[in-house]
Amino acid sequence: MPATRDDLLALAERALELAEEGEAQATAWWERQHSSGPAGAVTSEAVSVEVAVVRDGRVGLATTTDVDEDGLARVATGAGRMAARGQEATGSLPEP
């Protein structure tokens, strides 16, 4: 069953709460993929969360499909770590 809009917003909000320093943006989405081959058709579903952090003028980005509390903490921390050496930001993150 697809994740609801409220479920996705709650995941994104929780990931934002876990982003420790800098300016952050979180996006959560649900997707269904269909593929077919000689063995037949396969359908898969996943919820993903992406966190972008801007810190000291640099950008870090991390994505996960592990959306429990530990997974959200890892993706938020990972984005912050990536920002330490990330590309220079060309602007600020958009308003929610």
N, C-alpha and C positions, 0 to 999 in steps of 0.2 A: 504494500500500500504506500502511495506517495506521502512524503512528509508534508504536513500542512504549512501554510504561510506562517502561522504562529510558532510552530516548531522551529522553522528556519530562522525566524527573527530571534527567538530565544537562544539558539546556538550562536548566532552572530553576536548578540549582546553579551553572552557569557565569555566568548573569545575576547571581546573588547575589554571586559573587566580584568582579564588575565594578562593583557598587554601592559607591561610594567612601566616603561618609560617612553617618552616621545608621543607623537601624534599617531593614532592608529585608525584603521578602517578594517572591518570584517564583513565578508560576504559569505553567505551560506546558500547552497542550492541542492536540489534533488534532480537526478537525471536517470533516465532509462535508456539503455542501449540495446539494440537488436542487431544480431549478426547471424549469418547463415553460412553453412559450408556443407561439405559432403556428409557430415554426420548429422545434419539437421540444423534447426534454428535454435539460437540461444538468446535469452533475454536476461539482462542484469540491471540492477538498480543500485544507486549509491547516493549518499548524502556527503557533500564535501564542504569544507570551510576553508576559506583563504583569508589570511591576515596580512595586511600591509602596514609597516611601521615606518614613519619618517622620524629620524633622530639625528640631530646635529647636521642637518642638511643632506642626509643620505637615506636611501630607501632600502628596506628589506622586505621580502615577500616569501611566505611559506603557505603551503596547502596540505590538507590532510583529509582522509576519509575516516580517520579514527576520531569519532565525535563524542567519545565519553569525556569525563572531566580531565583525565590524564592526557588524552589526545589533544584537547583544546589548550591545555596548559603548554604542551610541547610545541604546538604550532604558534602560539603567541610568543613564547620564549624564543623559538627559532627565528621568527620574523625580526625580533629585536636584535638578535645576534647577527643576522644577515645585514641589518642596517648599519652595523659598525663598520662594515667594509663594502657596503653596497654602492650602487651608482648614485651620483649626485641627483638630488630632487630638482625638478624644474618648476615646482610650485607646491602648493599645499594640497592636502586632501580635501575633497568636496564636503560640504555640509551633509548631514544625514538626510 
